[in-house]
Structure formats: C-alpha cells, structure tokens
Amino acid sequence: MLVTETPKGLYCPAGNFYIDPWQGVDRALVTHGHADHARWGSKRILTSESGRELVRARVGADPIIDTMAWGETRSIHGVRVSFHPAGHILGSAQIRLEVKGEVTVVSGDYNTRPDPTCEAFEPVRCHGFITESTFGLPIYRWPDSQQVFSEINDWWRSCQEAGKTAVIYAYALGKAQRILGGVNAAIGPILAHGAVYNFLQPYRDQGIALPLVEKATVEHAKATKGRALLVAPPSAQGTPWLKKFQPVSHAFASGWMTVRGGRRRRAMDRGFVLSDHADWPGLLMAIEATGAQEVGVTHGNGAPLARWLKDHGKQARVLQTQFLGEGAEETEPGGDD
C-alpha cells in the first residue's frame, strides 16, 4: 500500500502527507468533519469542497484549508490524489492515491445505503483499500430506512398523545441531519439542541433539504411542550438543560440499537436502528467492489472482519487506531441553549 502506520496516524511517504492524523502535522488530507478524523493542530488541510465548513468547524480558524471537487486530480510530490464520495455525512470522502499505476484508497467512514443528506457512496477500484469496520460483525444488518422513519413518526405521535416531548438522541453532525431530513415535519414542531442547530446551515448551504427547525431555547420549550420532536446529542441526556422540556420520552438512533440490551443500558424508552456507517453486508459489498486484494481494517471490529477477508482470499490486516468508530463521534462542538 501507499500508506503506512505511524504514531500520528496513516502517512503517505511518497507524498509526505498524513490522512486523518491523530495529531497536528504540517499537511493533512481529511476525509470528513467528525472529531475522530478532523483533529486540531495541523497547519494545512486538504478536504472535499462540500465538507470544508464542517471541517473548519472542527479544527478552528488557524489551519489553511484547501479543497478539491469530486473526481478532481492533483499531484502532491508525484502522488496523484483525488476525492470520491463516501456516503457517510455531508462532504465525507474516500481518498484515492496513485503512484506509478499503484492505487490505494483510504475510505474514512462510509455508508453504502442511500442518504438524502449527503453524496452517495462511490466504489473506487484500487489495489489496496483501507476500510472502516465500526459495525464489522455479521449481526449488524440495517433495516429499511423508510420503515425506521415510520417507526420514529409513530413514536412521536404517541408521545404527543401522552403529552410528552419526544427527545431523540443522535450524533450532532450527520446522524441528526439524517433524522431531520427523514421525519414527517407535519406532525409537529421540531427543536434542535445547540450542537445540532449549529451544523444545519452548512447543510442548507449545500442544497440539502431540511425542515423548519427552531433552536431549543427555554421559550421554545414552553411553547411546544408535549408536541415537539427534540433532536439532541447523547451527551445531553440527564443534564439540567433537558429538564426544561419535561415530561419527555427518550429514544436513541444508532446502529448500536441492533444489539439486545443497548436501549436498556442507555435508559431509553425506544431505540431506532439507524446508522450512517456501512453494515456487515455493506462492508463486504464495498470491499468487493474495489477489486482490492490487500485490505487494511480500522476503526471498530477489525479482527473479525480481517479474519473473514483472509478466509475468503484477501490479504487483510488490522490497522491500529486511537478511535473505535461511531462512539468517537459523540463529542461535538456547539451550545446547549
């Protein structure tokens, strides 16, 4: 492969740059704006055009951020670089590297299922592929998203009948926008925690259709009590801020809700299986579509996926990471008022 593991993360020696480094570096190529991929401290960053503002929100004002359009190619010290949609969140990219005909693709996080709030996943042919494995176990198989949204809508209506505000917890960047883009806004008013609300404008600026959403203030809490859907990050659960909206019913939207007991451990009334990562069939499909014979597995359940790939004729190994996938996305910037 054209990348190697280092204490700072994945490094491309031929191009003298890092991809999603864990620490600040001189030059970083960043797949997307989640906290486990866009880290603070790098001097210069290259990312996708549509993901620029989300990366900027993560890394602050200091770094120089350059962008590339989908499929555009650029040479960095002789390495041909291009960005291709990953289907994970707005602007999320797979990064293709080519040197003398050898191609490596670093996927970042990806989702092979349709999501109207971001660009659709695009398979990229390569010799070496670095895949995430957040949900890299056969038990993770996502239901149809329309069915899930129908269940969310029914739960929201039942909350209204009980006079409760429906609070659905979702990671503030990506998952929250997916929920807002999928629910039936005609059911009632929609509120968003500050961490969610602060990410809405970059989505609207890219032409993503989202319903009318009000920031979840004390005034809105009173005016919509017992009728609203409130979208908040998981970190808001159990906080004094949330008491403004009582009585409430709690739900969590995540791929982790597949596992029996996940809802109970988080003290949720409902759990909805909705993820912006590939499930087990999606991972296998994406890897096969690349044509890669060499696969690096990272971010999550790496060992089982690598073992399955080796049993099916691939050269596969686990790449070390400081992060374990979807849970690392929980810490998001933004206010709580």
C-alpha positions, 0 to 999 in steps of 0.5 A, spaced: 500 500 500 501 507 499 500 508 506 503 506 512 502 506 520 505 511 524 504 514 531 500 520 528 496 516 524 496 513 516 502 517 512 503 517 505 511 517 504 511 518 497 507 524 498 509 526 505 502 527 507 498 524 513 490 522 512 486 523 518 492 524 523 491 523 530 495 529 531 497 536 528 502 535 522 504 540 517 499 537 511 493 533 512 488 530 507 481 529 511 476 525 509 470 528 513 468 533 519 467 528 525 472 529 531 475 522 530 478 524 523 478 532 523 483 533 529 486 540 531 493 542 530 495 541 523 497 547 519 494 545 512 488 541 510 486 538 504 478 536 504 472 535 499 469 542 497 462 540 500 465 538 507 470 544 508 465 548 513 464 542 517 471 541 517 473 548 519 468 547 524 472 542 527 479 544 527 478 552 528 480 558 524 488 557 524 489 551 519 489 553 511 484 549 508 484 547 501 479 543 497 478 539 491 471 537 487 469 530 486 473 526 481 478 532 481 486 530 480 492 533 483 499 531 484 502 532 491 510 530 490 508 525 484 502 522 488 496 523 484 490 524 489 483 525 488 476 525 492 470 520 491 464 520 495 463 516 501 456 516 503 457 517 510 455 525 512 455 531 508 462 532 504 465 525 507 470 522 502 474 516 500 481 518 498 484 515 492 492 515 491 496 513 485 503 512 484 506 509 478 499 505 476 499 503 484 492 505 487 490 505 494 484 508 497 483 510 504 475 510 505 474 514 512 467 512 514 462 510 509 455 508 508 453 504 502 445 505 503 442 511 500 442 518 504 438 524 502 443 528 506 449 527 503 453 524 496 452 517 495 457 512 496 462 511 490 466 504 489 473 506 487 477 500 484 484 500 487 489 495 489 489 496 496 483 499 500 483 501 507 476 500 510 472 502 516 469 496 520 465 500 526 459 495 525 464 489 522 460 483 525 455 479 521 449 481 526 449 488 524 444 488 518 440 495 517 433 495 516 429 499 511 430 506 512 423 508 510 420 503 515 425 506 521 422 513 519 415 510 520 417 507 526 420 514 529 413 518 526 409 513 530 413 514 536 412 521 536 405 521 535 404 517 541 408 521 545 404 527 543 398 523 545 401 522 552 403 529 552 410 528 552 416 531 548 419 526 544 427 527 545 431 523 540 438 522 541 443 522 535 450 524 533 450 532 532 453 532 525 450 527 520 446 522 524 441 528 526 441 531 519 439 524 517 433 524 522 431 531 520 431 530 513 427 523 514 421 525 519 414 527 517 415 535 519 407 535 519 406 532 525 409 537 529 414 542 531 421 540 531 427 543 536 434 542 535 439 542 541 445 547 540 450 542 537 445 540 532 442 547 530 449 549 529 451 544 523 444 545 519 446 551 515 452 548 512 447 543 510 442 548 507 448 551 504 449 545 500 442 544 497 440 539 502 433 539 504 431 540 511 425 542 515 423 548 519 427 547 525 427 552 531 433 552 536 431 549 543 431 555 547 427 555 554 421 559 550 421 554 545 420 549 550 414 552 553 411 553 547 411 546 544 411 542 550 408 535 549 408 536 541 415 537 539 420 532 536 427 534 540 433 532 536 439 532 541 446 529 542 447 523 547 451 527 551 445 531 553 441 526 556 440 527 564 443 534 564 439 540 567 438 543 560 433 537 558 429 538 564 426 544 561 422 540 556 419 535 561 415 530 561 419 527 555 420 520 552 427 518 550 429 514 544 436 513 541 438 512 533 444 508 532 446 502 529 448 500 536 440 499 537 441 492 533 444 489 539 439 486 545 440 490 551 443 497 548 436 501 549 436 498 556 443 500 558 442 507 555 435 508 559 431 509 553 424 508 552 425 506 544 431 505 540 431 506 532 436 502 528 439 507 524 446 508 522 450 512 517 456 507 517 456 501 512 453 494 515 456 487 515 453 486 508 455 493 506 462 492 508 463 486 504 459 489 498 464 495 498 470 491 499 468 487 493 467 492 489 474 495 489 477 489 486 482 490 492 486 484 494 490 487 500 485 490 505 487 494 511 481 494 517 480 500 522 476 503 526 471 498 530 471 490 529 477 489 525 479 482 527 473 479 525 472 482 519 480 481 517 479 474 519 473 473 514 477 477 508 483 472 509 478 466 509 475 468 503 482 470 499 484 477 501 490 479 504 487 483 510 490 486 516 488 490 522 490 497 522 491 500 529 487 506 531 486 511 537 478 511 535 473 505 535 468 508 530 461 511 531 462 512 539 468 517 537 463 521 534 459 523 540 463 529 542 461 535 538 462 542 538 456 547 539 451 550 545 446 547 549 441 553 549 
